[in-house]
Structures are given as structure tokens and as C-alpha cells.
Amino acid sequence: MGRLTTHVLDTAHGRPAAGIPYTLTTADSAVPLAQGVTNADGRCDKPLLEGAALKTGRYVLRFEVAAYFRAAGVQLSEPPFLDEISIAFGVADTAAHYHVPLLVSPWAYSTYRGS
């Protein structure tokens, strides 16, 4: 059974990024398929999509990071360099596990397909 998961790591402080709001949509719609806030481990409490809900196609995973860094005491410019990060990705194999992590600081981010 395929599934989609994510987690966020705060690379500026070397810890999981707890409390970051996220939203998952398809690439051609603003209607949320999943949304929530990362837990104490920087993860979601359950897969964003799994089983029949995970379909072949293009998705966008958005993370609201500026508020997280402000709450952590980081002085950000106004507007902040990174406010909302959108990761656009494709799902080709609905039986596979797609893990889309976000490694973020106030000034940079990276992602990859994890396991």
C-alpha cells in the first residue's frame, strides 16, 4: 500500500521543527487534500495520503516557516526571505512510499525523496 509522508528539520538549530503548518494539494487545485501542524518530532501524526487516496499525479506540499522561526526567536527581515515554502513533486507509483522531507533554516532549504 502506497503512502505519502513528510517531516521538517530545523537545520539552523539542529532539531525537529515542531509546530509548522503544512498543506497538501494537487498541482492544479488549491483544495487541501491534507493539512495540519508538525508534531514534536517535526512529523505528521499519520500519512498525508495512503492507499486509494494516493493517486498518480503532481502535488504541492506547502510549509509556513516564517512564523516558526519568529516563535523560535529568530530576527527575520520584513518581508522574510522565506515565508512559505512550496515543494512541487510527482507521484508515479501509487504502491510506493513517497517521503518528502524539508530541511530548513531562515535563509535556505532543501528536500529529497526519502525512504
SELUMMAR-212166 format. One record per residue (C-alpha): chain; x, y negated, z; residue number from 0; residue in one letter. Coordinates in steps of 0.02 Angstrom, whole numbers. Layout:
BEGIN
+------+--------+--------+--------+------+-------+
! bafi !      x !      y !      z ! keba ! vokol !
+------+--------+--------+--------+------+-------+
!    A !      X !      Y !      Z !  NUM !     A !
...
+------+--------+--------+--------+------+-------+
***
This chain:
BEGIN
+------+--------+--------+--------+------+-------+
! bafi !      x !      y !      z ! keba ! vokol !
+------+--------+--------+--------+------+-------+
!    A !      0 !      0 !      0 !    0 !     M !
!    A !     74 !   -167 !    -53 !    1 !     G !
!    A !     84 !   -317 !     60 !    2 !     R !
!    A !    147 !   -496 !     68 !    3 !     L !
!    A !    238 !   -560 !    222 !    4 !     T !
!    A !    342 !   -712 !    269 !    5 !     T !
!    A !    444 !   -786 !    409 !    6 !     H !
!    A !    532 !   -952 !    441 !    7 !     V !
!    A !    705 !   -976 !    515 !    8 !     L !
!    A !    765 !  -1146 !    578 !    9 !     D !
!    A !    945 !  -1146 !    516 !   10 !     T !
!    A !    982 !  -1315 !    597 !   11 !     A !
!    A !    952 !  -1244 !    771 !   12 !     H !
!    A !    986 !  -1059 !    739 !   13 !     G !
!    A !    816 !   -993 !    792 !   14 !     R !
!    A !    647 !   -936 !    727 !   15 !     P !
!    A !    536 !  -1082 !    677 !   16 !     A !
!    A !    380 !  -1066 !    784 !   17 !     A !
!    A !    226 !  -1171 !    751 !   18 !     G !
!    A !    246 !  -1208 !    566 !   19 !     I !
!    A !     80 !  -1218 !    473 !   20 !     P !
!    A !     76 !  -1120 !    310 !   21 !     Y !
!    A !    -50 !  -1097 !    169 !   22 !     T !
!    A !    -52 !   -966 !     30 !   23 !     L !
!    A !   -143 !  -1000 !   -133 !   24 !     T !
!    A !   -137 !   -935 !   -309 !   25 !     T !
!    A !    -37 !  -1045 !   -427 !   26 !     A !
!    A !   -194 !  -1104 !   -516 !   27 !     D !
!    A !   -306 !  -1139 !   -366 !   28 !     S !
!    A !   -299 !  -1243 !   -208 !   29 !     A !
!    A !   -417 !  -1125 !   -118 !   30 !     V !
!    A !   -321 !  -1044 !     27 !   31 !     P !
!    A !   -303 !   -854 !     23 !   32 !     L !
!    A !   -218 !   -859 !    193 !   33 !     A !
!    A !   -168 !   -994 !    315 !   34 !     Q !
!    A !   -106 !  -1008 !    492 !   35 !     G !
!    A !     41 !  -1054 !    600 !   36 !     V !
!    A !    202 !   -957 !    627 !   37 !     T !
!    A !    214 !   -867 !    794 !   38 !     N !
!    A !    356 !   -874 !    923 !   39 !     A !
!    A !    463 !   -763 !    810 !   40 !     D !
!    A !    434 !   -877 !    659 !   41 !     G !
!    A !    323 !   -744 !    579 !   42 !     R !
!    A !    139 !   -718 !    542 !   43 !     C !
!    A !     44 !   -601 !    656 !   44 !     D !
!    A !    -12 !   -496 !    508 !   45 !     K !
!    A !     24 !   -485 !    320 !   46 !     P !
!    A !    -37 !   -632 !    218 !   47 !     L !
!    A !   -110 !   -510 !     92 !   48 !     L !
!    A !   -114 !   -320 !     88 !   49 !     E !
!    A !   -194 !   -178 !     -5 !   50 !     G !
!    A !   -325 !   -227 !   -133 !   51 !     A !
!    A !   -308 !   -412 !    -85 !   52 !     A !
!    A !   -132 !   -416 !   -159 !   53 !     L !
!    A !   -155 !   -441 !   -345 !   54 !     K !
!    A !    -34 !   -462 !   -489 !   55 !     T !
!    A !     -7 !   -647 !   -521 !   56 !     G !
!    A !     76 !   -808 !   -470 !   57 !     R !
!    A !     62 !   -875 !   -293 !   58 !     Y !
!    A !    117 !  -1029 !   -196 !   59 !     V !
!    A !    165 !  -1023 !    -13 !   60 !     L !
!    A !    169 !  -1196 !     69 !   61 !     R !
!    A !    253 !  -1237 !    234 !   62 !     F !
!    A !    231 !  -1401 !    330 !   63 !     E !
!    A !    405 !  -1425 !    402 !   64 !     V !
!    A !    423 !  -1611 !    446 !   65 !     A !
!    A !    305 !  -1603 !    595 !   66 !     A !
!    A !    401 !  -1452 !    661 !   67 !     Y !
!    A !    568 !  -1545 !    655 !   68 !     F !
!    A !    493 !  -1702 !    733 !   69 !     R !
!    A !    425 !  -1596 !    876 !   70 !     A !
!    A !    599 !  -1521 !    896 !   71 !     A !
!    A !    667 !  -1697 !    924 !   72 !     G !
!    A !    749 !  -1720 !    754 !   73 !     V !
!    A !    752 !  -1901 !    693 !   74 !     Q !
!    A !    681 !  -1896 !    517 !   75 !     L !
!    A !    676 !  -2035 !    389 !   76 !     S !
!    A !    508 !  -2103 !    337 !   77 !     E !
!    A !    457 !  -2026 !    224 !   78 !     P !
!    A !    553 !  -1870 !    274 !   79 !     P !
!    A !    669 !  -1790 !    148 !   80 !     F !
!    A !    574 !  -1625 !    167 !   81 !     L !
!    A !    394 !  -1639 !    221 !   82 !     D !
!    A !    305 !  -1492 !    138 !   83 !     E !
!    A !    397 !  -1351 !     52 !   84 !     I !
!    A !    310 !  -1251 !    -85 !   85 !     S !
!    A !    379 !  -1085 !   -142 !   86 !     I !
!    A !    306 !  -1026 !   -307 !   87 !     A !
!    A !    331 !   -841 !   -342 !   88 !     F !
!    A !    257 !   -697 !   -440 !   89 !     G !
!    A !    192 !   -526 !   -390 !   90 !     V !
!    A !    212 !   -393 !   -524 !   91 !     A !
!    A !    197 !   -232 !   -423 !   92 !     D !
!    A !     46 !   -229 !   -307 !   93 !     T !
!    A !    109 !    -70 !   -223 !   94 !     A !
!    A !    269 !   -155 !   -164 !   95 !     A !
!    A !    312 !   -256 !     -9 !   96 !     H !
!    A !    346 !   -438 !    -52 !   97 !     Y !
!    A !    432 !   -530 !     90 !   98 !     H !
!    A !    459 !   -716 !     59 !   99 !     V !
!    A !    565 !   -793 !    198 !  100 !     P !
!    A !    603 !   -978 !    216 !  101 !     L !
!    A !    769 !  -1034 !    290 !  102 !     L !
!    A !    753 !  -1220 !    326 !  103 !     V !
!    A !    837 !  -1372 !    401 !  104 !     S !
!    A !    778 !  -1553 !    391 !  105 !     P !
!    A !    885 !  -1576 !    234 !  106 !     W !
!    A !    891 !  -1408 !    143 !  107 !     A !
!    A !    802 !  -1243 !    119 !  108 !     Y !
!    A !    822 !  -1076 !     34 !  109 !     S !
!    A !    718 !   -922 !      2 !  110 !     T !
!    A !    739 !   -749 !    -71 !  111 !     Y !
!    A !    640 !   -589 !    -93 !  112 !     R !
!    A !    671 !   -496 !     68 !  113 !     G !
!    A !    627 !   -322 !    123 !  114 !     S !
+------+--------+--------+--------+------+-------+
***
